[in-house]
Amino acid sequence: MERPASAGMPGNGGFPPTRLLSSISIVQIRRMGDSDFHVASPAPDRFRPREGRVLPAWTGRRSAPPRGGRSGPARRHGDGRPSGSAACRRPPEDDMDIYKELIRERDAGRRAALVSIVTQSGSTPSATAAKMLVRADGTIAGTVGGGAAEGRAIMVARDVIATGQSQMLAIDLHKNPTLDLGMICGGNLQFYIEAIMPNRTVYIFGGGHVGLMTETICRTLGLETVVIDDRAEFANAARFPAAASTHAGPLAEATAELAPNASSLVFIAMRGHALDQEALAWALGTPAGYIGMIGSKRKVLTVYQNLIAAGFAPEAFARVRAPVGLEIGAEGPEEIAVSVTAEMIAHIRGADKACPLTRTMDWCGTAQEGKPLSAAS
């Protein structure tokens, strides 16, 4: 079920008008700490169902989809509406469908937030354990009751998606029980809003000393690794036993089945300029969000000029870190790997605000007035 979070009136899954949001008492919004590179920290133990416990299913009947094309359960209307908490309850979405959407977003390299009701009391729009997925583009799957409370949860979820930090949100509906929604609600809700971070894979081109140390640190950081080399002795399970996969052979063949997404990282440290250039050309043809290439400034310039001559636009190098790594005066494979992975962390955490293309152009002598790098440089 997909619908824009910003469209429609309350109860249609959209943000409610300001006058409705102002009627809600926000008891607390508490950050739950930084998430890791995969899925943020789970809810506290007291919010989890005991092992083997089956949560009660909603037993009401589902209404036909309302006019306007929106699918899914609809709030009951009409003079015969039950009073009290029964009037506020909405049937839950199938949790498995929500989890499938969550996995789809994560595997596509997109962030999301999972909103769950962990406690509720009094007359509220939904039951404990109701869930809703908020995507990075603002659309949602599932519902936690609709109306102003859901709108507030979506707003906080957007912040969770942006920061990667899970939060607790408590809402008191007693201040205005009706909230102009045609429902009789006046209870308390507590949400756990969990940051869902995409799986991140680092594609390491070159299984030499630097590649080996970089792969080791990446795994320590919880990143999945894939190693590619044109030599079988440098890309195999014995040398990289914990890598997700290794690929050896001509790069065109070794990369044929690889499919990076926007959250993927590519690190290039092959044994020669020609191989680095081939690997970079492949990386530029993928949506990988981070591309780093090792080498001297002269080597990087040569590779760039060759690729521009082959038809690549200068702007294509804007997401390339070259020479790769933070400037810490690194010497030797171990220190270089630390420099490289530190830059990866900065990218993942959104702390890398510098423009890699400008950094590269500075020493090309073409940065004056923002002129782009060209084959004539």
C-alpha positions as CSV (number, residue, x, y, z in Angstrom):
1,M,0.0,0.0,0.0
2,E,1.6,3.3,-1.1
3,R,0.4,6.8,-0.6
4,P,2.1,10.1,-0.3
5,A,2.6,11.1,3.3
6,S,2.0,14.8,2.4
7,A,-1.3,14.4,0.6
8,G,-4.8,14.3,1.8
9,M,-6.7,15.1,5.0
10,P,-6.2,13.3,8.3
11,G,-7.2,9.7,8.1
12,N,-6.0,9.5,4.5
13,G,-2.4,9.0,5.5
14,G,-1.3,12.6,5.0
15,F,0.0,15.3,7.3
16,P,-2.9,16.9,9.2
17,P,-3.5,20.6,9.2
18,T,-1.5,22.7,11.7
19,R,-4.5,23.3,13.9
20,L,-4.9,19.6,14.4
21,L,-1.3,19.0,15.2
22,S,-1.3,21.8,17.7
23,S,-4.0,19.9,19.6
24,I,-1.7,17.1,20.4
25,S,0.4,17.2,23.5
26,I,3.9,15.8,22.7
27,V,5.0,14.3,26.0
28,Q,8.5,13.4,25.0
29,I,10.7,12.8,22.0
30,R,13.9,11.0,23.0
31,R,16.7,9.9,20.8
32,M,17.8,6.4,21.1
33,G,21.4,6.8,20.0
34,D,23.3,6.4,16.8
35,S,22.4,3.5,14.5
36,D,25.1,1.2,13.1
37,F,25.8,0.7,9.5
38,H,22.9,-1.7,9.1
39,V,19.7,-1.5,11.2
40,A,19.5,0.8,14.1
41,S,19.3,-0.5,17.7
42,P,16.2,-2.5,18.3
43,A,13.5,-1.5,20.8
44,P,14.1,-2.0,24.5
45,D,13.3,-5.5,25.8
46,R,10.2,-4.3,27.5
47,F,8.7,-3.4,24.2
48,R,9.3,-6.8,22.6
49,P,6.7,-9.6,22.8
50,R,7.8,-12.6,24.8
51,E,9.2,-15.4,22.7
52,G,6.4,-17.7,21.5
53,R,3.8,-15.1,22.3
54,V,1.2,-14.5,19.5
55,L,-0.1,-11.0,19.4
56,P,-3.9,-10.9,19.2
57,A,-5.3,-10.3,15.8
58,W,-7.8,-7.6,15.0
59,T,-11.1,-9.3,14.5
60,G,-13.2,-6.7,12.8
61,R,-14.2,-6.8,9.2
62,R,-12.3,-4.8,6.5
63,S,-14.2,-2.1,4.7
64,A,-14.2,-1.8,1.0
65,P,-11.6,0.6,-0.4
66,P,-13.0,4.2,-0.2
67,R,-13.4,6.4,-3.2
68,G,-10.2,8.0,-4.5
69,G,-8.3,4.8,-5.1
70,R,-6.7,4.4,-1.7
71,S,-6.4,0.8,-0.8
72,G,-6.3,-0.7,2.7
73,P,-8.5,-0.6,5.7
74,A,-10.7,2.5,6.1
75,R,-12.0,4.1,9.3
76,R,-15.7,3.3,10.1
77,H,-18.1,6.1,9.4
78,G,-21.9,6.6,9.9
79,D,-24.4,7.0,12.7
80,G,-23.8,3.4,13.8
81,R,-20.2,4.0,14.7
82,P,-19.3,2.4,18.1
83,S,-18.2,4.7,20.8
84,G,-15.1,4.8,22.9
85,S,-12.0,2.9,22.0
86,A,-13.8,0.7,19.5
87,A,-14.6,3.9,17.4
88,C,-10.9,4.7,17.3
89,R,-9.5,1.3,16.4
90,R,-8.3,0.6,12.9
91,P,-7.4,-2.9,11.6
92,P,-3.7,-3.4,11.3
93,E,-1.9,-3.9,8.0
94,D,-0.3,-7.3,7.4
95,D,3.0,-7.0,9.2
96,M,4.7,-9.3,6.7
97,D,3.8,-7.0,3.9
98,I,5.4,-4.1,5.8
99,Y,8.5,-6.1,6.4
100,K,8.7,-7.0,2.8
101,E,8.6,-3.3,1.9
102,L,11.2,-2.6,4.5
103,I,13.6,-5.2,3.0
104,R,12.9,-3.9,-0.5
105,E,13.9,-0.4,0.6
106,R,16.9,-1.5,2.4
107,D,18.2,-3.8,-0.4
108,A,17.7,-0.9,-2.8
109,G,20.0,1.2,-0.7
110,R,17.4,3.5,0.6
111,R,16.8,4.7,4.2
112,A,13.4,4.3,5.9
113,A,11.9,4.3,9.3
114,L,9.6,1.8,11.0
115,V,7.0,3.3,13.3
116,S,5.6,0.9,15.9
117,I,3.1,1.5,18.7
118,V,4.7,0.0,21.8
119,T,2.2,1.1,24.4
120,Q,-1.2,2.6,24.3
121,S,-3.9,3.4,26.9
122,G,-7.4,4.8,26.8
123,S,-9.2,5.5,23.6
124,T,-6.7,5.5,20.7
125,P,-6.8,5.2,16.9
126,S,-4.9,1.9,16.8
127,A,-3.8,-1.1,18.9
128,T,-0.4,-1.9,20.4
129,A,2.0,-3.4,17.9
130,A,0.5,-1.6,14.9
131,K,3.3,-0.7,12.4
132,M,3.9,1.7,9.6
133,L,6.8,2.1,7.3
134,V,7.9,5.6,6.3
135,R,10.0,5.7,3.2
136,A,12.7,8.3,2.3
137,D,10.5,9.8,-0.4
138,G,7.7,10.4,2.1
139,T,5.3,7.6,1.1
140,I,4.1,5.1,3.7
141,A,3.0,1.5,4.0
142,G,0.7,0.5,6.8
143,T,-0.9,2.7,9.4
144,V,-0.7,3.5,13.1
145,G,-4.2,4.9,13.2
146,G,-4.3,7.8,10.9
147,G,-5.1,11.4,11.8
148,A,-3.0,13.9,13.7
149,A,-1.2,11.3,15.8
150,E,0.0,9.5,12.7
151,G,0.9,12.7,11.0
152,R,3.1,13.7,13.9
153,A,4.7,10.2,13.9
154,I,5.5,10.6,10.2
155,M,7.1,14.0,10.8
156,V,9.4,12.5,13.5
157,A,10.1,9.5,11.2
158,R,11.4,11.9,8.5
159,D,13.8,13.3,11.0
160,V,14.9,9.8,12.0
161,I,15.5,8.9,8.3
162,A,17.6,12.1,7.9
163,T,19.7,11.6,11.1
164,G,19.8,7.8,11.3
165,Q,18.9,8.0,15.0
166,S,16.0,6.1,16.4
167,Q,13.6,7.9,18.7
168,M,10.8,7.4,21.2
169,L,7.7,9.5,20.7
170,A,4.9,9.8,23.3
171,I,1.6,11.6,22.5
172,D,-1.3,12.6,24.8
173,L,-4.6,12.7,23.0
174,H,-6.6,13.8,26.0
175,K,-6.3,17.6,25.3
176,N,-8.8,17.4,22.4
177,P,-10.4,13.9,22.2
178,T,-12.1,14.5,18.9
179,L,-9.3,16.3,17.0
180,D,-12.0,17.1,14.4
181,L,-11.6,13.6,13.0
182,G,-15.1,12.3,13.6
183,M,-13.5,9.9,16.1
184,I,-13.8,9.7,19.9
185,C,-10.2,9.4,20.9
186,G,-8.6,10.5,24.2
187,G,-5.8,8.1,25.2
188,N,-2.1,8.0,25.2
189,L,0.3,6.5,22.6
190,Q,3.9,5.7,22.7
191,F,5.8,5.1,19.4
192,Y,9.2,3.6,18.8
193,I,10.5,5.0,15.5
194,E,13.4,2.9,14.3
195,A,15.9,4.0,11.7
196,I,16.3,1.4,9.0
197,M,19.7,1.8,7.4
198,P,20.5,0.2,4.0
199,N,22.8,-2.7,3.7
200,R,26.2,-1.3,2.6
201,T,28.6,-3.2,0.5
202,V,32.2,-2.2,-0.3
203,Y,33.5,-3.3,-3.7
204,I,37.3,-3.6,-3.4
205,F,39.2,-3.7,-6.6
206,G,42.6,-5.1,-5.9
207,G,43.4,-7.8,-3.4
208,G,46.9,-6.7,-2.7
209,H,48.3,-5.5,0.6
210,V,46.2,-2.3,0.8
211,G,43.1,-4.1,-0.4
212,L,43.6,-6.8,2.2
213,M,43.9,-4.4,5.1
214,T,41.0,-2.3,3.8
215,E,38.8,-5.3,3.6
216,T,39.7,-6.3,7.2
217,I,38.8,-2.9,8.6
218,C,35.6,-2.7,6.5
219,R,34.3,-6.0,8.0
220,T,35.2,-4.7,11.5
221,L,32.9,-1.7,10.8
222,G,30.1,-4.1,9.9
223,L,30.3,-3.5,6.1
224,E,29.9,-6.3,3.6
225,T,32.8,-6.7,1.3
226,V,33.3,-8.0,-2.3
227,V,36.8,-8.4,-3.6
228,I,37.7,-8.2,-7.3
229,D,41.1,-8.8,-8.9
230,D,42.3,-9.9,-12.3
231,R,44.5,-12.5,-10.5
232,A,43.0,-15.5,-8.9
233,E,45.7,-15.7,-6.2
234,F,44.6,-12.2,-5.0
235,A,40.8,-12.8,-5.0
236,N,39.8,-16.0,-3.5
237,A,38.1,-17.4,-0.4
238,A,41.3,-18.5,1.3
239,R,42.8,-14.9,1.2
240,F,39.4,-13.3,2.0
241,P,37.5,-15.9,4.1
242,A,35.0,-13.4,5.5
243,A,34.2,-11.5,2.3
244,A,30.7,-11.9,0.9
245,S,32.2,-13.0,-2.4
246,T,35.4,-12.8,-4.5
247,H,35.7,-12.4,-8.2
248,A,38.8,-13.1,-10.3
249,G,39.5,-12.7,-14.0
250,P,39.3,-10.0,-16.6
251,L,37.4,-7.2,-15.1
252,A,34.6,-7.2,-17.7
253,E,33.9,-10.8,-16.7
254,A,34.6,-10.4,-13.0
255,T,32.1,-7.5,-12.6
256,A,29.4,-9.0,-14.9
257,E,27.2,-10.1,-12.0
258,L,27.9,-7.2,-9.6
259,A,25.1,-4.7,-9.0
260,P,26.0,-1.9,-6.6
261,N,23.2,0.4,-5.4
262,A,23.2,4.0,-4.2
263,S,24.5,3.0,-0.7
264,S,27.4,1.0,-2.1
265,L,31.1,2.0,-1.9
266,V,33.8,1.3,-4.4
267,F,37.5,1.3,-3.6
268,I,40.0,1.0,-6.4
269,A,43.6,-0.1,-5.7
270,M,44.6,-2.3,-8.7
271,R,48.2,-3.0,-9.8
272,G,48.4,-0.6,-12.7
273,H,46.9,2.5,-14.3
274,A,45.1,0.6,-17.1
275,L,43.3,-1.6,-14.6
276,D,42.5,1.3,-12.3
277,Q,41.0,3.1,-15.3
278,E,38.9,0.1,-16.3
279,A,37.7,-0.3,-12.8
280,L,36.8,3.4,-12.5
281,A,35.0,3.4,-15.8
282,W,32.9,0.5,-14.5
283,A,32.2,2.3,-11.2
284,L,31.1,5.4,-12.9
285,G,28.5,3.4,-14.7
286,T,26.9,2.3,-11.4
287,P,24.8,4.3,-8.9
288,A,27.5,3.7,-6.2
289,G,27.4,6.7,-3.8
290,Y,31.1,6.5,-2.9
291,I,34.0,5.9,-5.4
292,G,37.6,6.1,-4.2
293,M,40.8,5.5,-6.3
294,I,44.3,5.2,-4.9
295,G,47.2,6.7,-6.7
296,S,49.3,9.8,-7.2
297,K,47.9,13.1,-8.4
298,R,49.6,12.6,-11.8
299,K,48.1,9.1,-12.2
300,V,44.6,10.4,-11.3
301,L,44.9,13.2,-13.8
302,T,46.0,10.8,-16.5
303,V,43.1,8.4,-15.8
304,Y,40.6,11.3,-15.8
305,Q,41.9,12.7,-19.1
306,N,41.8,9.2,-20.7
307,L,38.2,8.7,-19.6
308,I,37.1,12.1,-20.8
309,A,38.7,11.4,-24.1
310,A,36.7,8.1,-24.1
311,G,33.4,10.0,-23.7
312,F,32.9,10.6,-20.0
313,A,31.7,14.0,-18.9
314,P,34.0,15.9,-16.5
315,E,31.0,16.1,-14.1
316,A,31.0,12.4,-13.8
317,F,34.1,12.6,-11.5
318,A,32.2,14.7,-8.9
319,R,31.6,11.6,-6.7
320,V,35.2,10.2,-7.1
321,R,37.6,10.6,-4.2
322,A,41.0,10.6,-5.8
323,P,43.6,10.5,-4.4
324,V,41.5,8.5,-2.0
325,G,41.5,8.8,1.8
326,L,41.8,11.4,4.5
327,E,45.1,13.3,4.6
328,I,46.6,11.9,7.8
329,G,50.1,11.4,6.4
330,A,49.5,7.7,6.1
331,E,52.4,5.4,5.2
332,G,52.2,1.6,4.6
333,P,49.2,-0.5,3.8
334,E,47.7,-0.5,7.4
335,E,47.7,3.3,7.7
336,I,46.5,3.8,4.1
337,A,43.6,1.5,4.9
338,V,42.8,3.5,8.0
339,S,42.8,6.7,5.9
340,V,40.5,5.1,3.3
341,T,38.0,3.7,5.7
342,A,37.9,6.9,7.7
343,E,36.8,8.7,4.6
344,M,34.2,6.0,4.0
345,I,32.8,6.6,7.5
346,A,32.7,10.3,6.8
347,H,30.7,9.6,3.7
348,I,28.3,7.2,5.4
349,R,27.7,9.6,8.3
350,G,27.2,12.6,6.0
351,A,30.3,14.3,7.5
352,D,32.1,14.6,4.1
353,K,31.0,18.0,2.7
354,A,33.9,18.7,0.5
355,C,33.6,18.4,-3.3
356,P,36.0,15.7,-4.5
357,L,36.1,17.1,-8.1
358,T,37.2,20.5,-6.8
359,R,39.8,18.8,-4.6
360,T,41.1,17.0,-7.7
361,M,40.9,20.1,-9.9
362,D,43.0,22.2,-7.5
363,W,46.2,20.6,-8.5
364,C,45.1,20.3,-12.1
365,G,45.4,24.1,-12.4
366,T,41.8,24.3,-13.6
367,A,39.9,25.2,-10.4
368,Q,40.0,29.0,-11.1
369,E,36.4,30.3,-11.4
370,G,35.1,26.8,-11.2
371,K,36.2,25.8,-14.7
372,P,35.7,22.1,-15.3
373,L,38.4,19.6,-15.9
374,S,38.7,18.9,-19.7
375,A,40.8,16.8,-22.0
376,A,42.7,19.9,-22.9
377,S,43.8,20.5,-19.3
